[in-house]
Every structure is written in structure tokens, then in C-alpha cells.
Amino acid sequence: MNVIGSTRDHSASRSRSSRAALTWDSTVSSVEVTW
């Protein structure tokens, strides 16, 4: 039970960080287009 919980937290944090990376990439792209 504990292992499953930690695995779920890990995958959730990984998806959250990847989503943040996508947002950052789109922001950088917008800045480059503006420049």
C-alpha cells in the first residue's frame, strides 16, 4: 500500500513537472517570437 502511494505521488510530480516544462517552452517560444 505504501509503495503504491509513493509511486502514485512520484508519477504525479513527474507529470506536474513535465507540464511545467511544456508551459515554460511555450513561454520561451512566445518571447522568441516577440523578439
Secondary structure, DSSP 8 states (H G I E B T S, - for coil): -HHHHHHHHHHHHHHHHHHHHHHHHHHHHHHHHH-
